[in-house]
Amino acid sequence: MTKNISILSIFGVIALIVVGYNAQKMDLNLQNSSVLTGYTLIAVMLCVALLNTRKKLSMIPLGKASSWVVFHVVGGLLCVALFWVHTNTFWPKGLYEGFLAGAFYLVSLSGIFGYLIQRLNSRKLTETGIEVIYERIPLELREIQEKAEEYILECTEATGSDVLANHYLNTMVWYFQKPRFYWSTLFGAGNAKVWFRSEGASVKRYLSSEELDYFRRLEELVELKMLVDTHFVHQNLNKKWLLGYHGTLASSLSGGLRAMILRDDRFSEKVSPYLRPNFPYVCGRAAAWGKPCHNGPTADGSCGGTSECHPYNEGGRWICRRPPSAGGPCSEGPLPDGSCCKTLTACQPRRTVRKVRGRVSVMVAAVVIAAIAAFGFDFGNQEQVASSLDAGPLSSIHQNFTSEQGCNACHAAHGSGALGWLEAAMTESGPSDNCTNCHQFKNPVNGPHNSALISASHPGNTSCTMCHTEHKGADKK
């Protein structure tokens, strides 16, 4: 195992050097090295997580489990080193970045803790001299308790004394019911044995020689239960650690994958000629040839691509800053005065579709408002200036009883708010339903009441508004 650790450690150091060298080279060429280090970190983390898959597929010959554990440990240490290379700091800035860093460090520390407790627990479980499956521990404890109760019954029947039985019921039955002294067993303090001896010392003086024989049998069962409790404590600790470790590992991996997919630098000037669609103008070259310049137009609509870069002065020397997406630094370099050597003729930027759509929307809204203003008022009658929401004056017959309720007297949905209006618009309802509150007929409510329709063989359903209309003036009926 030590040999495997040495070999994998050498490969890990070599891989770290290669990744670090290429990342440094990309930084010098004004390229985004975080893409290389980030993808490498995610790939190594996924490979490290394969150990759990190997455990579930133990029936398939995929190599020794010890080799996988070594790869897991070395790969985890490599992940920590790659994380520092990727972030260039111990703790990155930003809330989301801080959450990812915290999850990553928690996974790393949990992995180290898990490796240590597994090594220690394996030794502790081997020292017990028995093998117990974790899922069978409740059954094992139940069998030990039944054996202890069997000894108690035999002792009572054989000796005719209930001293040991009372001692068992008052003291020892609590111990046999389930695992006890969890922390003491975990740290090897042996409190269970001390407790049994201290409780037994007070009762042994009252036991006969035959009862002492049964007492020694109970003591053997206590020692057996201590071994089962040891298996329970250490295996339970392993399971609790695995639960927390897998949870933090999943959150760290999912957060890293999300940051990889939704990384902010995809649209930076180093890796993408992002066209900035929220700008009101687009490069004239893009409109004409479909190949916009890297800089694009300014916010006021003037050309911003007359030069391919904006050089900067570093120690008295002008450095080309043309981004990698535009070809990287040119071989000629800036002119002595600090201007770019590659100039282009200024284009005429065009308005974007968003800008045009916005103008059309404003024009349409203005036309709609003008139409409402033009057709919603009666300019011929200066005494009556009715809104487009006012249907007009009622007939003289209906003016009186609607003076208090207003529109609600006939239109039930008028006072029910926007939802009521929408429901009324979607259903076949109207003022005819309220007409019968005042008007009574011999025929059915929804039937006709003039002579022509009554004489028909099959008169259909009607509504009042088919013949009787309103809002046409006081002299109309």
TIVEX-939619 format. One line per 8 residues: number of its first residue (from 1); their letters; for each residue y, z, x of N, C-alpha, C. Coordinates in steps of 0.2 Angstrom, whole numbers. Layout:
BEGIN
NUM	a	Y Z X Y Z X Y Z X | ...
***
This chain:
BEGIN
1	mtknisil	-6 0 4 0 0 0 6 0 4 | 6 4 10 12 4 14 13 -3 17 | 8 -7 19 8 -13 22 12 -18 17 | 10 -17 10 13 -22 5 20 -20 4 | 22 -14 5 29 -12 4 33 -15 10 | 30 -15 16 34 -18 22 35 -25 21 | 29 -29 19 30 -36 18 35 -38 13 | 35 -34 7 39 -36 2 46 -34 3
9	sifgvial	47 -29 7 54 -27 9 57 -32 14 | 53 -35 18 56 -40 23 58 -46 19 | 54 -48 14 56 -54 10 62 -52 6 | 63 -46 3 68 -44 -1 75 -44 3 | 74 -42 10 80 -42 14 82 -49 16 | 77 -53 17 79 -60 18 82 -64 12 | 79 -62 6 82 -65 0 89 -63 -1 | 91 -56 0 97 -54 0 102 -57 5
17	ivvgynaq	100 -58 11 104 -61 16 106 -68 14 | 101 -72 11 102 -79 9 107 -79 3 | 106 -75 -2 111 -75 -7 118 -73 -5 | 118 -68 -1 125 -66 1 128 -71 5 | 125 -75 10 128 -80 14 130 -86 9 | 126 -88 4 128 -93 0 134 -91 -4 | 134 -85 -7 140 -82 -11 146 -82 -6 | 146 -80 0 152 -80 4 154 -87 5
25	kmdlnlqn	149 -92 6 151 -99 7 155 -102 1 | 152 -100 -5 156 -102 -11 163 -99 -12 | 164 -93 -10 170 -90 -10 175 -94 -6 | 173 -96 0 177 -99 5 179 -106 3 | 175 -109 -1 176 -116 -4 179 -115 -11 | 182 -109 -13 185 -108 -19 181 -110 -25 | 174 -108 -24 170 -109 -30 168 -102 -32 | 165 -102 -38 163 -96 -42 156 -93 -39
33	ssvltgyt	156 -89 -35 150 -86 -32 146 -81 -37 | 150 -79 -42 147 -74 -47 142 -77 -51 | 142 -84 -52 137 -88 -55 130 -87 -52 | 130 -88 -45 124 -88 -41 122 -81 -41 | 126 -76 -39 123 -69 -39 121 -66 -46 | 124 -68 -51 123 -66 -58 116 -69 -60 | 115 -75 -59 109 -78 -61 103 -76 -57 | 104 -75 -50 99 -72 -46 97 -65 -48
41	liavmlcv	102 -61 -50 101 -54 -52 97 -54 -59 | 99 -58 -63 95 -58 -70 88 -60 -69 | 87 -65 -64 80 -68 -63 76 -62 -60 | 78 -58 -55 75 -53 -52 73 -47 -57 | 78 -46 -61 77 -41 -66 71 -43 -71 | 71 -49 -73 66 -51 -77 59 -51 -74 | 59 -53 -67 53 -52 -64 50 -45 -63 | 55 -40 -62 53 -33 -61 50 -31 -68
49	allntrkk	53 -33 -73 51 -31 -80 44 -33 -82 | 41 -38 -78 35 -41 -79 29 -35 -78 | 31 -30 -75 26 -25 -74 23 -22 -80 | 27 -21 -85 25 -19 -92 20 -24 -95 | 21 -30 -94 17 -36 -97 10 -35 -93 | 10 -34 -86 4 -33 -83 0 -28 -85 | 3 -22 -87 -1 -16 -90 -4 -18 -96 | -1 -22 -101 -4 -24 -107 -9 -29 -106
57	lsmiplgk	-9 -33 -101 -14 -38 -100 -19 -36 -94 | -21 -30 -94 -25 -27 -89 -32 -31 -88 | -34 -34 -94 -41 -37 -94 -41 -44 -90 | -35 -46 -89 -34 -53 -85 -33 -51 -78 | -37 -55 -74 -36 -53 -66 -29 -56 -64 | -24 -52 -64 -17 -54 -62 -15 -50 -55 | -20 -48 -51 -19 -44 -46 -19 -37 -47 | -19 -33 -41 -20 -26 -42 -14 -23 -45
65	asswvvfh	-15 -17 -48 -10 -14 -52 -5 -11 -46 | -8 -8 -41 -4 -5 -35 1 -10 -32 | -1 -17 -32 3 -22 -29 9 -23 -34 | 8 -23 -40 13 -24 -45 18 -18 -45 | 15 -12 -44 20 -6 -43 24 -7 -37 | 21 -9 -32 25 -10 -25 31 -16 -27 | 29 -21 -30 34 -26 -31 39 -24 -36 | 37 -20 -41 42 -17 -45 47 -12 -42
73	vvggllcv	45 -8 -37 49 -4 -33 54 -8 -29 | 51 -12 -25 55 -16 -20 60 -21 -24 | 58 -24 -30 62 -28 -34 68 -24 -37 | 66 -17 -39 72 -13 -41 77 -12 -36 | 75 -10 -30 80 -9 -25 84 -15 -23 | 81 -21 -23 84 -27 -22 89 -29 -28 | 88 -27 -34 92 -27 -40 99 -23 -38 | 98 -17 -36 104 -13 -34 108 -16 -29
81	alfwvhtn	105 -19 -24 109 -22 -19 112 -29 -21 | 109 -33 -25 112 -39 -29 117 -37 -33 | 117 -31 -37 122 -29 -41 129 -28 -38 | 128 -25 -32 134 -23 -28 137 -30 -25 | 133 -34 -23 135 -41 -21 139 -45 -26 | 136 -44 -32 138 -48 -38 145 -45 -40 | 146 -38 -40 152 -35 -43 157 -34 -38 | 155 -34 -31 160 -32 -26 163 -25 -26
89	tfwpkgly	160 -21 -30 162 -14 -31 157 -10 -34 | 158 -3 -33 153 1 -36 153 2 -43 | 159 2 -46 160 2 -53 165 -3 -56 | 163 -8 -59 168 -13 -61 173 -10 -67 | 179 -14 -67 184 -12 -72 182 -15 -79 | 185 -13 -84 183 -15 -91 178 -11 -95 | 179 -11 -101 175 -7 -105 168 -10 -106 | 167 -16 -107 160 -19 -107 157 -19 -101
97	egflagaf	161 -21 -95 158 -21 -89 156 -14 -87 | 160 -9 -89 158 -2 -87 151 0 -91 | 151 -2 -97 145 -1 -101 139 -4 -97 | 139 -10 -95 134 -14 -92 132 -10 -85 | 137 -8 -81 136 -5 -75 132 2 -76 | 135 6 -81 131 12 -83 124 11 -85 | 123 6 -89 116 5 -91 112 3 -85 | 115 -1 -80 111 -3 -75 109 3 -70
105	ylvslsgi	114 7 -69 113 13 -65 108 18 -68 | 108 18 -75 104 22 -78 97 20 -77 | 96 13 -78 89 10 -77 87 12 -70 | 91 11 -65 89 12 -58 87 19 -57 | 91 24 -59 89 31 -58 83 33 -62 | 82 30 -68 76 31 -72 70 29 -69 | 71 23 -65 65 20 -62 63 24 -56 | 68 27 -52 66 31 -46 63 37 -49
113	fgyliqrl	66 40 -54 63 46 -57 56 45 -59 | 55 39 -63 48 38 -65 43 37 -60 | 45 34 -54 41 33 -49 38 39 -46 | 43 44 -45 41 50 -42 37 54 -47 | 38 55 -53 34 59 -58 27 56 -59 | 27 49 -58 20 46 -59 16 48 -53 | 19 48 -47 15 50 -41 13 57 -41 | 18 61 -44 16 69 -44 11 70 -50
121	nsrkltet	12 67 -56 8 68 -61 1 65 -60 | 0 60 -56 -7 57 -54 -11 62 -50 | -7 66 -46 -10 71 -42 -12 77 -46 | -8 79 -50 -9 85 -54 -15 83 -59 | -15 77 -62 -21 76 -67 -27 75 -63 | -27 73 -57 -33 72 -53 -36 79 -51 | -32 84 -50 -34 91 -48 -37 94 -54 | -36 92 -60 -39 96 -65 -47 95 -65
129	gieviyer	-49 89 -63 -56 88 -62 -59 85 -69 | -55 84 -74 -57 81 -80 -53 75 -82 | -56 71 -86 -52 65 -89 -51 65 -96 | -45 65 -99 -44 66 -106 -39 60 -108 | -41 56 -113 -36 51 -116 -31 55 -120 | -25 53 -119 -19 56 -122 -20 56 -130 | -22 51 -133 -23 51 -140 -29 55 -143 | -33 57 -138 -39 62 -140 -37 69 -139
137	iplelrei	-32 71 -136 -30 78 -135 -30 82 -141 | -27 80 -147 -28 84 -153 -35 86 -155 | -39 81 -154 -46 82 -156 -50 86 -151 | -48 86 -144 -51 90 -139 -49 97 -141 | -42 98 -142 -40 105 -144 -43 108 -150 | -45 104 -155 -48 106 -161 -55 108 -160 | -58 105 -155 -65 106 -154 -65 113 -150 | -61 114 -145 -60 120 -142 -59 126 -146
145	qekaeeyi	-55 125 -151 -53 131 -156 -59 132 -160 | -63 127 -162 -69 128 -166 -74 132 -162 | -75 130 -156 -80 134 -151 -78 141 -151 | -71 142 -150 -69 149 -149 -71 153 -156 | -69 150 -161 -71 154 -168 -78 155 -169 | -82 150 -166 -89 151 -167 -92 157 -162 | -89 158 -156 -90 164 -152 -88 170 -156 | -83 170 -159 -80 176 -163 -85 178 -168
153	lecteatg	-87 173 -172 -92 175 -177 -99 177 -175 | -101 174 -169 -108 177 -166 -107 184 -164 | -101 185 -161 -100 192 -158 -100 197 -164 | -96 195 -169 -96 200 -175 -103 201 -178 | -107 196 -179 -113 197 -182 -118 200 -177 | -118 199 -171 -122 202 -166 -121 209 -164 | -115 211 -164 -113 218 -162 -111 222 -168 | -109 219 -174 -106 223 -179 -100 226 -178
161	sdvlanhy	-96 224 -173 -89 226 -172 -84 220 -173 | -78 222 -176 -73 217 -177 -67 218 -172 | -68 222 -167 -62 223 -162 -60 216 -159 | -65 212 -156 -64 206 -153 -61 201 -158 | -64 201 -164 -61 196 -170 -54 198 -172 | -52 204 -172 -45 206 -174 -41 204 -168 | -43 205 -162 -39 203 -156 -38 195 -156 | -43 191 -158 -42 184 -159 -37 182 -164
169	lntmvwyf	-38 185 -170 -34 183 -176 -26 185 -174 | -25 191 -171 -19 193 -170 -15 190 -164 | -19 188 -159 -16 186 -153 -18 179 -151 | -24 178 -150 -27 172 -147 -27 165 -152 | -27 166 -158 -27 160 -163 -21 156 -162 | -15 159 -160 -9 156 -159 -10 151 -153 | -13 153 -148 -14 149 -142 -18 143 -143 | -23 144 -147 -28 138 -148 -26 133 -152
177	qkprfyws	-21 134 -156 -19 130 -162 -16 123 -159 | -12 123 -153 -9 117 -150 -7 119 -143 | -5 114 -139 -3 115 -132 3 120 -132 | 2 125 -127 7 130 -127 10 130 -119 | 15 134 -118 18 135 -112 20 128 -108 | 23 124 -112 25 117 -109 28 117 -103 | 34 120 -102 38 120 -96 34 124 -90 | 31 129 -92 27 133 -87 21 128 -84
185	tlfgagna	18 125 -88 12 120 -86 15 115 -82 | 21 112 -84 24 106 -80 25 108 -73 | 28 114 -72 30 116 -65 25 120 -62 | 19 121 -65 13 125 -62 14 132 -61 | 18 135 -66 19 142 -65 13 147 -67 | 8 144 -71 2 148 -73 4 153 -78 | 9 153 -83 10 158 -87 5 159 -92 | 1 154 -94 -4 154 -99 -10 159 -97
193	kvwfrseg	-12 159 -90 -17 163 -88 -14 170 -87 | -8 171 -85 -5 178 -85 -5 181 -92 | -3 177 -97 -2 179 -104 -9 181 -106 | -14 177 -105 -21 179 -107 -24 186 -104 | -22 186 -98 -25 192 -94 -21 199 -97 | -15 198 -98 -11 204 -100 -13 206 -107 | -14 201 -111 -16 202 -118 -23 205 -118 | -27 202 -114 -34 204 -114 -35 211 -111
201	asvkryls	-31 213 -106 -32 220 -103 -31 225 -108 | -28 225 -113 -27 230 -118 -33 231 -123 | -37 226 -123 -42 226 -128 -49 227 -124 | -49 225 -118 -56 225 -115 -59 232 -114 | -54 237 -114 -57 244 -113 -60 247 -120 | -59 243 -125 -63 245 -132 -69 241 -133 | -71 236 -128 -76 232 -130 -82 234 -126 | -88 233 -130 -94 235 -127 -97 230 -122
209	seeldyfr	-102 231 -118 -104 226 -113 -106 219 -117 | -109 220 -123 -111 213 -126 -105 210 -128 | -100 213 -131 -93 210 -133 -90 207 -127 | -90 211 -121 -87 208 -115 -90 201 -113 | -96 200 -114 -99 194 -113 -96 188 -117 | -95 190 -123 -91 185 -127 -84 184 -125 | -81 189 -123 -74 189 -120 -74 184 -114 | -79 185 -110 -79 180 -104 -80 173 -106
217	rleelvel	-84 172 -112 -84 165 -114 -77 162 -117 | -74 167 -120 -67 165 -123 -62 163 -117 | -63 167 -111 -59 166 -105 -61 159 -102 | -67 157 -103 -69 150 -100 -65 145 -105 | -65 146 -111 -62 141 -116 -54 141 -115 | -52 147 -113 -44 147 -111 -43 143 -105 | -47 143 -100 -46 139 -94 -47 132 -95 | -52 130 -100 -53 123 -102 -47 121 -105
225	kmlvdthf	-44 125 -110 -38 123 -114 -32 122 -109 | -32 126 -104 -26 125 -99 -27 118 -96 | -33 116 -94 -33 109 -91 -31 104 -96 | -33 105 -102 -31 100 -107 -24 100 -108 | -21 106 -108 -14 106 -109 -10 103 -103 | -13 104 -97 -10 100 -91 -10 93 -92 | -15 90 -95 -15 83 -96 -10 81 -102 | -10 85 -107 -5 84 -112 2 84 -109
233	vhqnlnkk	4 89 -105 11 90 -103 13 84 -99 | 9 82 -94 10 77 -89 10 70 -92 | 5 69 -96 5 62 -100 11 61 -105 | 12 67 -108 18 67 -113 24 65 -109 | 25 68 -103 31 67 -99 32 59 -97 | 26 57 -95 26 49 -94 28 45 -100 | 25 47 -106 27 43 -111 34 43 -113 | 37 49 -113 44 50 -114 48 46 -109
241	wllgyhgt	46 47 -103 50 43 -98 50 35 -100 | 44 33 -101 43 26 -102 47 24 -108 | 48 28 -114 52 26 -119 59 25 -117 | 62 30 -114 69 30 -112 70 24 -107 | 65 23 -102 66 18 -97 66 11 -100 | 61 10 -105 61 3 -108 67 2 -112 | 70 7 -115 76 6 -119 82 5 -115 | 83 8 -110 89 7 -105 88 0 -102
249	lasslsgg	81 -2 -100 80 -8 -97 82 -14 -102 | 80 -13 -108 81 -18 -113 89 -19 -114 | 92 -13 -115 99 -14 -116 103 -17 -110 | 101 -15 -104 104 -18 -98 102 -26 -97 | 96 -28 -99 94 -35 -99 98 -39 -104 | 98 -36 -110 102 -40 -116 109 -40 -114 | 112 -35 -111 119 -35 -110 120 -40 -104 | 116 -40 -99 117 -45 -94 116 -52 -96
257	lramilrd	111 -54 -101 110 -60 -103 116 -62 -108 | 119 -58 -111 125 -59 -116 131 -61 -111 | 132 -57 -106 137 -58 -101 136 -65 -98 | 130 -67 -97 129 -73 -93 130 -79 -98 | 128 -78 -104 130 -84 -109 137 -84 -111 | 140 -78 -112 147 -78 -115 152 -76 -109 | 150 -78 -103 155 -76 -97 162 -79 -98 | 167 -76 -96 174 -78 -97 175 -83 -92
265	drfsekvs	172 -84 -86 174 -88 -81 172 -96 -83 | 168 -97 -88 166 -104 -90 172 -108 -91 | 178 -105 -93 183 -109 -95 189 -108 -90 | 188 -105 -84 193 -104 -79 194 -111 -75 | 200 -111 -72 202 -117 -68 197 -119 -62 | 193 -114 -61 188 -115 -55 182 -119 -57 | 180 -119 -63 173 -122 -65 174 -126 -71 | 179 -127 -74 180 -131 -80 187 -134 -81
273	pylrpnfp	187 -140 -83 194 -143 -85 195 -142 -92 | 196 -136 -94 196 -134 -101 203 -137 -104 | 203 -140 -110 208 -144 -112 213 -140 -116 | 212 -134 -117 217 -129 -121 218 -132 -128 | 214 -132 -132 215 -135 -139 221 -131 -143 | 223 -125 -141 228 -122 -145 235 -124 -143 | 235 -129 -137 242 -132 -135 243 -137 -140 | 250 -138 -142 252 -143 -147 251 -150 -144
281	yvcgraaa	250 -151 -137 250 -158 -134 244 -159 -130 | 242 -165 -130 236 -167 -125 238 -172 -120 | 235 -172 -115 237 -177 -109 237 -184 -112 | 242 -188 -110 242 -195 -112 236 -199 -109 | 234 -197 -103 228 -200 -100 222 -199 -104 | 221 -193 -107 215 -192 -111 216 -196 -118 | 222 -197 -121 223 -201 -127 221 -208 -125 | 223 -210 -119 222 -218 -118 216 -219 -115
289	wgkpchng	213 -215 -110 207 -217 -107 201 -212 -108 | 203 -206 -111 198 -201 -112 197 -197 -105 | 201 -198 -100 200 -194 -94 207 -190 -93 | 207 -184 -95 214 -180 -94 214 -178 -87 | 220 -177 -85 221 -173 -79 219 -166 -79 | 219 -163 -73 217 -156 -73 222 -151 -76 | 228 -152 -75 234 -148 -77 235 -148 -84 | 235 -155 -86 237 -156 -93 245 -155 -95
297	ptadgscg	247 -156 -101 254 -156 -102 256 -148 -103 | 263 -148 -102 266 -141 -103 267 -140 -111 | 269 -134 -112 270 -132 -119 275 -135 -123 | 280 -138 -119 286 -142 -122 284 -149 -123 | 278 -151 -121 276 -158 -121 278 -163 -116 | 280 -160 -110 281 -164 -104 275 -164 -100 | 274 -169 -96 268 -170 -91 268 -165 -86 | 262 -162 -85 261 -157 -80 256 -159 -75
305	gtsechpy	254 -166 -75 249 -168 -70 252 -173 -65 | 258 -172 -63 261 -177 -58 258 -176 -51 | 255 -170 -50 252 -169 -44 245 -165 -45 | 240 -166 -41 233 -164 -42 233 -156 -40 | 237 -153 -37 237 -146 -35 244 -143 -34 | 244 -137 -33 250 -133 -31 249 -129 -25 | 250 -132 -19 248 -129 -13 251 -122 -12 | 248 -118 -8 251 -111 -7 251 -110 1
313	neggrwic	256 -106 3 257 -105 10 253 -98 12 | 249 -99 17 245 -93 20 246 -93 27 | 250 -88 29 252 -87 36 255 -93 40 | 260 -96 36 264 -102 38 260 -109 38 | 254 -109 34 251 -115 34 249 -116 26 | 251 -122 24 250 -124 17 243 -126 16 | 240 -123 11 233 -124 9 232 -127 2 | 228 -132 2 227 -136 -4 223 -132 -9
321	rrppsagg	225 -132 -15 222 -128 -21 219 -132 -26 | 217 -138 -25 214 -142 -30 207 -139 -32 | 206 -138 -38 200 -134 -40 193 -138 -39 | 188 -135 -39 181 -138 -38 180 -143 -44 | 182 -142 -50 181 -146 -56 185 -153 -55 | 190 -153 -51 194 -159 -49 192 -162 -43 | 187 -160 -39 185 -162 -33 185 -158 -27 | 188 -152 -28 189 -147 -22 195 -149 -18
329	pcsegplp	196 -145 -13 202 -146 -8 201 -153 -5 | 206 -157 -5 206 -164 -2 206 -163 5 | 204 -169 9 204 -169 16 210 -170 19 | 215 -173 16 222 -174 19 226 -168 19 | 225 -164 14 229 -158 14 236 -159 11 | 240 -153 10 247 -154 8 252 -157 13 | 257 -160 11 263 -162 15 266 -157 19 | 270 -158 24 273 -153 28 278 -149 24
337	dgsccktl	281 -152 19 286 -148 15 282 -144 9 | 275 -144 9 272 -140 4 270 -143 -2 | 272 -149 -3 270 -153 -9 263 -156 -8 | 260 -158 -14 254 -161 -14 254 -168 -12 | 249 -170 -8 249 -177 -5 247 -182 -10 | 244 -180 -16 241 -184 -21 245 -183 -27 | 250 -188 -28 254 -188 -34 252 -194 -39 | 254 -193 -45 252 -197 -50 258 -199 -54
345	tacqprrt	258 -204 -58 263 -206 -62 263 -202 -68 | 269 -199 -70 269 -195 -76 267 -199 -82 | 263 -196 -87 260 -199 -93 265 -196 -99 | 264 -199 -104 267 -197 -110 262 -193 -115 | 263 -186 -115 258 -182 -119 258 -184 -126 | 253 -183 -129 252 -185 -137 251 -178 -140 | 253 -178 -147 252 -172 -151 245 -172 -152 | 242 -166 -152 235 -165 -154 234 -165 -161
353	vrkvrgrv	227 -166 -163 225 -166 -170 227 -160 -173 | 227 -154 -170 229 -148 -173 236 -148 -175 | 241 -151 -170 248 -151 -172 249 -156 -177 | 246 -162 -177 247 -167 -183 244 -164 -190 | 239 -160 -189 236 -157 -195 241 -152 -198 | 244 -148 -194 248 -143 -196 254 -146 -199 | 257 -152 -196 263 -155 -199 261 -158 -206 | 255 -161 -207 253 -163 -213 252 -158 -218
361	svmvaavv	250 -152 -216 249 -146 -221 255 -144 -223 | 260 -144 -219 267 -141 -221 270 -146 -226 | 269 -153 -225 272 -158 -229 268 -158 -236 | 262 -157 -236 258 -156 -243 261 -150 -246 | 261 -144 -243 264 -138 -246 271 -139 -249 | 275 -143 -246 282 -144 -248 282 -149 -254 | 277 -154 -254 277 -158 -260 274 -154 -266 | 269 -150 -265 267 -146 -271 272 -141 -274
369	iaaiaafg	276 -138 -269 281 -134 -272 286 -138 -275 | 288 -144 -273 293 -148 -276 291 -150 -283 | 284 -152 -283 281 -154 -290 281 -148 -295 | 280 -142 -293 280 -137 -297 287 -136 -300 | 292 -136 -295 299 -135 -297 302 -141 -302 | 299 -147 -301 302 -152 -304 299 -152 -312 | 292 -151 -312 289 -152 -319 288 -145 -322 | 290 -140 -319 289 -133 -322 295 -131 -326
377	fdfgnqeq	301 -135 -327 307 -133 -330 309 -138 -335 | 312 -137 -340 314 -141 -345 322 -142 -344 | 323 -147 -340 331 -148 -338 334 -151 -344 | 331 -154 -349 334 -157 -355 338 -152 -359 | 335 -146 -360 337 -141 -364 340 -135 -360 | 346 -135 -359 349 -130 -355 349 -123 -358 | 347 -122 -364 347 -115 -367 340 -113 -366 | 335 -117 -364 328 -115 -363 326 -117 -356
385	vassldag	325 -112 -352 323 -113 -345 316 -110 -345 | 311 -113 -346 304 -110 -346 300 -111 -340 | 297 -106 -338 293 -107 -332 287 -111 -333 | 283 -114 -328 277 -117 -329 272 -113 -331 | 272 -106 -331 267 -102 -333 268 -100 -341 | 274 -102 -343 276 -101 -350 274 -107 -355 | 269 -106 -359 266 -112 -363 271 -114 -368 | 277 -111 -370 281 -113 -375 282 -108 -381
393	plssihqn	287 -109 -385 287 -104 -391 282 -105 -396 | 280 -99 -400 275 -99 -405 278 -101 -412 | 274 -102 -416 276 -104 -423 279 -98 -426 | 283 -99 -431 286 -93 -435 281 -88 -438 | 275 -91 -440 270 -86 -443 268 -81 -438 | 267 -84 -432 263 -79 -427 268 -75 -422 | 275 -77 -423 279 -73 -419 280 -66 -420 | 279 -64 -426 280 -57 -428 274 -52 -425
401	ftseqgcn	268 -54 -426 263 -49 -424 261 -49 -417 | 264 -54 -413 263 -54 -406 269 -51 -402 | 273 -48 -406 279 -46 -402 278 -39 -398 | 272 -36 -400 271 -30 -397 265 -31 -391 | 260 -34 -393 255 -36 -388 256 -42 -384 | 260 -46 -386 262 -52 -382 256 -57 -382 | 254 -59 -376 249 -64 -375 242 -61 -376 | 241 -55 -375 235 -52 -376 233 -52 -384
409	achaahgs	237 -53 -388 235 -53 -395 230 -59 -397 | 231 -64 -393 226 -70 -394 222 -71 -388 | 225 -70 -382 222 -72 -376 219 -65 -373 | 213 -64 -374 210 -58 -371 210 -57 -364 | 209 -63 -360 209 -62 -353 216 -62 -349 | 221 -62 -354 228 -62 -351 230 -56 -347 | 227 -50 -349 229 -44 -346 223 -41 -342 | 218 -45 -340 212 -42 -337 213 -44 -329
417	galgwlea	218 -47 -327 219 -48 -320 216 -54 -317 | 216 -55 -311 214 -62 -308 206 -63 -309 | 202 -57 -309 195 -58 -310 194 -60 -317 | 197 -57 -322 197 -59 -329 199 -67 -330 | 204 -69 -327 206 -76 -327 201 -80 -325 | 198 -79 -319 193 -83 -316 187 -83 -321 | 185 -78 -324 179 -78 -328 181 -82 -335 | 187 -81 -337 189 -85 -343 189 -93 -341
425	amtesgps	190 -94 -335 191 -101 -333 184 -104 -333 | 179 -100 -331 172 -102 -330 168 -102 -336 | 170 -99 -342 166 -98 -348 170 -102 -354 | 166 -103 -359 169 -106 -365 171 -101 -370 | 177 -99 -368 181 -94 -372 188 -96 -373 | 191 -94 -379 198 -96 -380 201 -91 -386 | 206 -93 -388 210 -89 -393 206 -89 -400 | 201 -94 -401 198 -94 -407 194 -88 -409
433	dnctnchq	192 -84 -404 188 -78 -405 192 -73 -408 | 199 -73 -407 203 -68 -410 206 -70 -417 | 205 -76 -419 209 -78 -425 206 -75 -431 | 199 -73 -431 196 -70 -437 198 -63 -437 | 202 -60 -433 204 -53 -434 209 -53 -439 | 213 -59 -441 217 -59 -446 215 -64 -452 | 212 -69 -450 210 -74 -455 203 -73 -457 | 202 -73 -463 195 -72 -466 193 -79 -470
441	fknpvngp	186 -81 -469 184 -87 -473 177 -85 -476 | 175 -89 -481 169 -88 -484 163 -91 -480 | 165 -97 -476 160 -100 -472 159 -96 -466 | 154 -98 -462 153 -95 -455 159 -95 -451 | 160 -90 -447 166 -90 -443 167 -96 -439 | 162 -99 -436 163 -105 -432 162 -111 -435 | 162 -111 -442 161 -117 -446 167 -120 -449 | 168 -126 -451 174 -129 -453 175 -126 -460
449	hnsalisa	182 -127 -462 184 -125 -469 188 -130 -473 | 188 -136 -470 191 -141 -474 186 -145 -478 | 188 -149 -484 184 -152 -488 180 -157 -485 | 183 -161 -480 179 -167 -477 173 -164 -473 | 174 -159 -469 169 -157 -465 164 -153 -469 | 166 -149 -474 161 -145 -478 156 -150 -481 | 158 -156 -484 154 -160 -487 149 -164 -483 | 150 -163 -476 145 -166 -472 139 -163 -472
457	shpgntsc	134 -167 -471 127 -165 -472 125 -159 -466 | 127 -161 -460 126 -156 -455 133 -155 -451 | 137 -150 -454 143 -149 -451 142 -145 -444 | 145 -147 -439 144 -144 -432 149 -138 -431 | 147 -134 -426 152 -128 -424 158 -131 -422 | 163 -127 -424 170 -129 -422 174 -123 -419 | 180 -125 -417 184 -119 -415 191 -120 -418 | 195 -115 -419 201 -115 -423 206 -120 -419
465	tmchtehk	206 -120 -413 211 -124 -409 209 -131 -409 | 204 -133 -412 203 -141 -413 208 -143 -418 | 210 -139 -423 215 -142 -428 221 -138 -428 | 221 -132 -426 227 -128 -426 229 -126 -419 | 235 -129 -417 238 -128 -411 244 -124 -411 | 245 -121 -405 251 -117 -405 256 -119 -399 | 261 -114 -398 266 -115 -393 270 -122 -394 | 271 -124 -400 275 -131 -401 281 -130 -405
473	gadkk	283 -123 -405 290 -122 -409 289 -118 -415 | 294 -115 -417 294 -111 -423 293 -115 -430 | 294 -121 -430 294 -125 -436 287 -128 -437 | 282 -127 -432 276 -130 -432 271 -125 -435 | 265 -128 -438 260 -124 -441 254 -125 -438
***
